[in-house]
Structures are given as structure tokens and as C-alpha cells.
């Protein structure tokens, strides 16, 4: 029965283990690029800007409009007009009198008055097709240029967002990996404490050590246990945060694999880094393009002072009838039109002023951001140099701490040491390993942040979404 239970437990354990997904740093970044909401919004802005470019070109193309209407008068419109019957009667009698055909009798003449008369037919229809082509419009031509720059700005913003997302994933991934490594270091310390406890228990049974040493060894084990549990819980929380960032389902389990790699290298000079940052930083590129867009908007508003020249042509086909037997007719017209605004209540002038202020605001933001980048480059470079000087020393310190721990165990077995020496040596070893791994983590994170400032995001991530130029 116990064998069957063991087999079931092993099967369930294997199923649970198989459901756990192991993720590398590249896997995490690719998942984030595919699922990150901010990137999706930035991508939609690129598509929107692309449509705006097509729209701007559309204003330079011909416009073709078709219209048709039909009307039926339930009651015809009438208007005051001289009485045609009286006019005709009077004209006829005037001729007869003048030609002496009949004797003159002024009583035959009727007074000329106006009568309400209708000149419309009951049923009317009209169809018209009109073609309009812009010949010159500064607004249209400026709009095409502005839309293209706006499209470039949206692509720069997408690259900026991808770069930020990659850095966020790197921070979260290696932050979780650091907690995993510290948990492993704590677990190694816990294993050391358990092995030491077994040795002390064996020596106590032989009467070679006191009960006090045994109690000290037991307390050392139990002191590490809650720390180990806390480290594992911290690691789990970090994985949950990583899953949220990369868009991975919270209900599924993941594990991460990776190493903290450090290679001694000569860092560039401060001036070289600052120059590269000011030239290649994604935020700088975005603000410079926004500045160009703002400048184009100024010119767009100014273009309202210029005239618009356009050509047009239309064809009209119409008909009217009282008895549904339409008399139809058509006409065709071509021509050229010119329009120019003379005054709009200073609205154009005020819009130009507003656009100019927006341009100056962007210019100030750009200058402020450049100063911020210079400060960031200096800070990251100083931090990298500081950590770099510590790593080699801490690496040697780990070797020293490992040797000291081994010596403390040997001294205790030989009866020349104490449990306190072993505990202190184990604590020092744990601290040395933790300091070393934390320094490498700090060096990598600061390097990632510096590379992001320098615009050195992996090109394969930037080209994750295929966007045409």
C-alpha cells in the first residue's frame, strides 16, 4: 500500500514540476515585449501616426463628391408678381386702339396689380458630381511634412518604451535572481548548521562535548530556519512581480535560471559617455522630434495667412415635371478658385503665439533632460567604479571566509575550538558570499541602467515589431 502511495506522490510531483515554466532573461524580455501594455499603447500610436500620414497626403489628392436630391411640392411656393393677364389684356387693347381697329374705350384697360403666382413644378430632381483639386495650399504641404515627423516621433517613443521595458525586466529578473541566490546561500548555511549539529550530537553521545555545545548547535539551526523561510517567500514574491511585468499568468508557476556574470573591463571616460548619451539616448531623440513637430505646427498656423488655389469641375443633371414626365437638362462647369483670409479676429495670430510657446516649452524640457542625463551618467560611472573596486576584494574575502569556516570545524573536532567559533565563521561566510553576489548584482544593474541611458538597447528587441520606415 505504501509503495502505491509513493508512486502516486511521485506522479503528482512530476506533473506539478512539469507545469512549472523555466524562464531565462531573454524569455522574460520577449514575453514583456509581447504582453506589456505600455508597449501596446505605443505601437497603436505608431499605427495611428501612420494613418495620419496617409490622411495628410489625401488632402493633396483630388476630391470627388456626388450629390443627388428629389423634391415633391405638396403646396407650391408662390410669390407676388405683376398680373400677366392684365398686362396682356392691356397690351392687346392698346394695339387695337392704336391701329384704329376698334374705337378707343379706356374702360377696357385693367389696373396693374400684383398677384401671388407659382413658377415651380411639382416634382424636381438634381444630381451633381464635382471634382476639386488643390493647386497650392501651404497648409496641405506643411501638414504632409508635419505628419511624417509625427510618425517618426511615434516610432522613437516606441523605441523609448521598449528600452524602458527591457530595463524594467532586467531589474526585476536579476532582482529575483539575487533573492534566489541569497536564498541558496542561506540554505547552504542551514545545511552547514545541520551538519554541525549532527557532529555535535555524535560527539555528545560519546561524551566528548558538553550539553551546552549541543544546545548552541540546536539554537543555531533554529535561528537560520525562519530566515531561510523568509528568503524563499521573498523570492516567491519577486517572481510574482516579474510575472506581472512580463504578462505571465499569476496562476502558473515559474522559475528563473541565470548567472551573475562579472568581467573586469575598462570603463569609458566620463566625457565620452556624456557625448554618447546626448547623441543616442531614446528620450533625447523623442524630445528632439517633438521639438520638430512643434516647429511644424507653428508653420501650419502661419500658413493660414497664405492663399489657397484650387481647380474644380462639376456636372449637373436635373429635371422637373408636374405629371411625372420630366423635362431634363444638364450643365457642366470648370474653373479655378482662389481664397485668402483677410482677418479672423486675430485667431490665427493667437494660435501662432500658442504654438510658439509650446515649442519653447519643449525646448526647455529638452535642455532640462540633457542636464539630468549628464548627472545620471556621472552617477552611474562613479557607482560602477566604486563597485568594481570592491568585487575583487570581496571575491578574495569569500575564499578567506570559506577557509576560516573549515578551520573552525577542524579546531572544534580537535578540541581547541568552540561552537561560537563555528557559528561566527559560518555567519562570516554567509555575509561574504552575500556581499559578493550583491556587488555583482549592483554592478550589472548599474551597467544596464547606463546602457539604457546611452541608448544601447539590444537591436533585436528594438526590431521586435516590424515597422516600415
C-alpha positions, 0 to 999 in steps of 0.5 A: 500500500505504501509503495502505491502511495509513493508512486502516486506522490511521485506522479503528482510531483512530476506533473506539478514540476512539469507545469512549472515554466523555466524562464531565462532573461531573454524569455522574460524580455520577449514575453514583456515585449509581447504582453506589456501594455505600455508597449501596446499603447505605443505601437497603436500610436505608431499605427495611428501616426501612420494613418495620419500620414496617409490622411495628410497626403489625401488632402493633396489628392483630388476630391470627388463628391456626388450629390443627388436630391428629389423634391415633391411640392405638396403646396407650391411656393408662390410669390407676388408678381405683376398680373400677366393677364392684365398686362396682356389684356392691356397690351392687346387693347392698346394695339387695337386702339392704336391701329384704329381697329376698334374705337378707343374705350379706356374702360377696357384697360385693367389696373396693374396689380400684383398677384401671388403666382407659382413658377415651380413644378411639382416634382424636381430632381438634381444630381451633381458630381464635382471634382476639386483639386488643390493647386497650392495650399501651404497648409496641405504641404506643411501638414504632409511634412508635419505628419511624417515627423509625427510618425517618426516621433511615434516610432522613437517613443516606441523605441523609448518604451521598449528600452524602458521595458527591457530595463524594467525586466532586467531589474526585476529578473536579476532582482529575483535572481539575487533573492534566489541566490541569497536564498541558496546561500542561506540554505547552504548555511542551514545545511552547514548548521545541520551538519554541525549539529549532527557532529555535535550530537555524535560527539555528545553521545560519546561524551566528548562535548558538553550539553551546552555545545549541543544546545548552541548547535540546536539554537543555531539551526533554529535561528537560520530556519525562519530566515531561510523561510523568509528568503524563499517567500521573498523570492516567491514574491519577486517572481510574482512581480516579474510575472506581472511585468512580463504578462505571465499568468499569476496562476502558473508557476515559474522559475528563473535560471541565470548567472551573475556574470562579472568581467573586469573591463575598462570603463569609458571616460566620463566625457565620452559617455556624456557625448554618447548619451546626448547623441543616442539616448531614446528620450533625447531623440523623442524630445528632439522630434517633438521639438520638430513637430512643434516647429511644424505646427507653428508653420501650419498656423502661419500658413493660414495667412497664405492663399489657397488655389484650387481647380474644380469641375462639376456636372449637373443633371436635373429635371422637373415635371408636374405629371411625372414626365420630366423635362431634363437638362444638364450643365457642366462647369470648370474653373479655378478658385482662389481664397485668402483670409483677410482677418479672423479676429486675430485667431490665427495670430493667437494660435501662432503665439500658442504654438510658439510657446509650446515649442519653447516649452519643449525646448526647455524640457529638452535642455532640462533632460540633457542636464539630468542625463549628464548627472545620471551618467556621472552617477552611474560611472562613479557607482560602477567604479566604486563597485568594481573596486570592491568585487575583487576584494570581496571575491578574495574575502569569500575564499578567506571566509570559506577557509576560516569556516573549515578551520573552525570545524577542524579546531572544534573536532580537535578540541581547541575550538568552540561552537561560537567559533563555528557559528561566527565563521559560518555567519562570516561566510554567509555575509561574504558570499552575500556581499559578493553576489550583491556587488555583482548584482549592483554592478550589472544593474548599474551597467544596464541602467547606463546602457539604457541611458546611452541608448544601447538597447539590444537591436533585436528587441528594438526590431521586435515589431516590424515597422516600415520606415 
